[in-house]
Amino acid sequence: MATSGGVRGEHTAKRLPVKLVYCEFYDRVSDAFYREKQVQGWSRKKKQALIAGDTQFLHQLAECQNETHCKRVNFGEVGFDFAQPTDSAD
């Protein structure tokens, strides 16, 4: 089937043969699309852990490795209080 971007499956068709190594099923297309985009953003190691079913290693890879970023994300340095008005604003 032709689409505005070309023929569907063109990317895969150029890389034959392929082997299905992992699959998930969803009732809603939107849920499947969201999950596909999520996994596409993962590192190769994280995808390999998912394929292998190694949830422990997958969780280790999901942990933040950047100390500065982790502090911001976990609100160690900057959190909800950062955006709140101070008492001196009265």
N, C-alpha and C positions, 0 to 999 in steps of 0.2 A: 504494500500500500504506500502510495506516495504522500509525503507531507511537505510542508513548506521548507523544511530543512533537508530534504532529500528522501531517500528510501529508508523505511524502518529496518533496523537490524543491520544497517550498512557497516557500522563499526565492527560488529561481531563477525559479519560475513567476510570481512577482509582478514580476519584472524583465525580462520578455521584450521584445524578442528578445535573445538572447545569441549570442555568437560565440566558438567555441573558438579560443584563440590559442596554447595551449601544452598539451602532453600528455607524460606519462611512463608507461611500462609496468613493472609489477612482477609477479613470479611469486606473491608472497605478499601477501595483503590487509593484513597487519600492517605490512609494509614500506611499502606505498602510504599507509596511514593515518599512519605516522610522518612520511613525507615531506610529506604534505599539511599536517600540523600545523606542521612546520618552516617551510614556505613561508608559511603563514598569519601567522606571527609576523614576517615580513620587512617592511621598509618598501616603500612604493610604488615608489621608484626601484630598489630591489634586485629586485623582481618584474619591473619593466620590462626590466632588464638580462638577467634570465633568459629572458624571452620573446624578446628580440632576439638571444639567443645571444652576448651580449657578455661573455665570461668574464673578460676583463681588467678591465672596469668592475665586474663582479660581485665580483671579488676585492678591488678597491679599496673598495667599499662594505662588504665584510665585515670590513675592518680596523677595529680599535678606534679610535674617535674621541675617547674620553674618557681623557685622560692619567692621571688618578688610578686609574681602573678598570683601564687597561692594565697599570699597574705591579703591581696586585694579581693580575691574571689571569696575567701573565707572571712572577710571583713576583719582581718587582724589589724590592719592599719587604717583602712578607710571603709566605713560601713554605712548603715542607715543614718547614724548620728551625723555623719559628714554633711548630709543634705538638709539637716534640720536647723532651724534658726536657733541662735544662741540666746541666752537670757539677756545679754547686753543689747539686743535688738529692740527691747521694749521701749 
